[in-house]
Amino acid sequence: MPLLDRLERPLADLRISVTDRCSFRCPYCMPKEIFGPGFGFLERSQLLSYEEIERLAAAFVRMGVRKIRLTGGEPLLRRDLPVLIARLAALPGLEDLTLTTNGMLLAREAANLMRAGLKRVTVSLDSLDEEVFRRMNDVGASPGPVLAGIEEARRLGLTPIKVNAVVIRGVNDHTLVDLVRFFRGTGVVVRFIEYMDVGNTNSWQPEQVVPAREILEIVGRELPLAPLAANYRGEVARRWRLADGSGEIGIIASVTEPFCGDCSRARLSSEGKVYTCLFASEGHDLRALLRAGASDSELETRLAEIWRARSDRYSEIRFATLAARPKVEMSHIGG
């Protein structure tokens, strides 16, 4: 029997943040004025060890999780990450092990990740335009290293690769078609994400959102599109193929077309808290249980309690009173 929450959604996916640090300072995630030199990131002792992550991940898999995605912050900043990947790849019952990265270190690390057992990667790339990309990462980084990382991942077979672009009105919405054109014929899937009100520091305003229907129109005017069926229940992106068969795009519309009804994802922060929603205010501390000597059975009992009590559907009620409540930062639990 699958483990179901109060809205009868199964637990099937786990996103594990391995660090709260990142080399970028994207304004929609880690604005520089907040996450500056004096910001108090987690100390090493506060992070879950790889052994602790493995043990919790194994419990989640026994409870029904079939897909694990490693996130951050920027996961490739965590030392010896392939060691963790090898441990997770060996878990009985796990079907998919993926990673989301900003791509800056991917060219160097891709071979080690693949050898350890990683199956595929998702890369954040908000624009190919040099000026726009620098503005969006806010550390002066060029898209060149990211593109090199994507190409190396393609060469090694860490596929299908997905490229994620957060779309912000007046910032990068004029560069969307360039991304699609660039990756035509490569097998790379370009996904556009509506700008979301994750966390409390990105000064999100509804007028900055480019709705999914408008994104579709922008791309479709230049490159005719045809709809595709979802790959599985709970897939966050709605899919379209280029009419000439040369590529595919996806649009993640958490703001204008919420998909809470099929959400099967739990999130584990780097210091061991479980969050049942990307927009949650509080997590459930599993690190304390682990370090107090909890048995596997006790861990599973706690996970079942957390999931069965879950009723989150923030995106469906975002503009009610919940919109103003404090929320965990996306850099803390991944996207």
Stockholm file with secondary structure:
# STOCKHOLM 1.0

chainA/1-335         MPLLDRLERPLADLRISVTDRCSFRCPYCMPKEIFGPGFGFLERSQLLSYEEIERLAAAFVRMGVRKIRLTGGEPLLRRDLPVLIARLAALPGLEDLTLTTNGMLLAREAANLMRAGLKRVTVSLDSLDEEVFRRMNDVGASPGPVLAGIEEARRLGLTPIKVNAVVIRGVNDHTLVDLVRFFRGTGVVVRFIEYMDVGNTNSWQPEQVVPAREILEIVGRELPLAPLAANYRGEVARRWRLADGSGEIGIIASVTEPFCGDCSRARLSSEGKVYTCLFASEGHDLRALLRAGASDSELETRLAEIWRARSDRYSEIRFATLAARPKVEMSHIGG
#=GR chainA/1-335 SS CCCBCTTCCBCCEEEEECCSCCSCCCTTTSCTTTSSTTCCCCCGGGSCCHHHHHHHHHHHHHTTCCEEEEESSCGGGSTTHHHHHHHHHTSTTCCEEEEEECSTTHHHHHHHHHHHTCCEEEEECCCSSHHHHHHHHSSCCCHHHHHHHHHHHHHHTCCSCEEEEEEBTTTTGGGHHHHHHHHTTSCCEEEEEECCCCSSSSCCCGGGBCCHHHHHHHHHHHSCEEEECCSSTTCSSEEEEETTSSCEEEEECTTTSCCGGGCCEEEECTTSEEESSTTCSCCEECHHHHHTTCCHHHHHHHHHHHHHTCCCCGGGSTTSGGGGSCCCCHHHHCC
#=GC SS_cons         CCCBCTTCCBCCEEEEECCSCCSCCCTTTSCTTTSSTTCCCCCGGGSCCHHHHHHHHHHHHHTTCCEEEEESSCGGGSTTHHHHHHHHHTSTTCCEEEEEECSTTHHHHHHHHHHHTCCEEEEECCCSSHHHHHHHHSSCCCHHHHHHHHHHHHHHTCCSCEEEEEEBTTTTGGGHHHHHHHHTTSCCEEEEEECCCCSSSSCCCGGGBCCHHHHHHHHHHHSCEEEECCSSTTCSSEEEEETTSSCEEEEECTTTSCCGGGCCEEEECTTSEEESSTTCSCCEECHHHHHTTCCHHHHHHHHHHHHHTCCCCGGGSTTSGGGGSCCCCHHHHCC
//
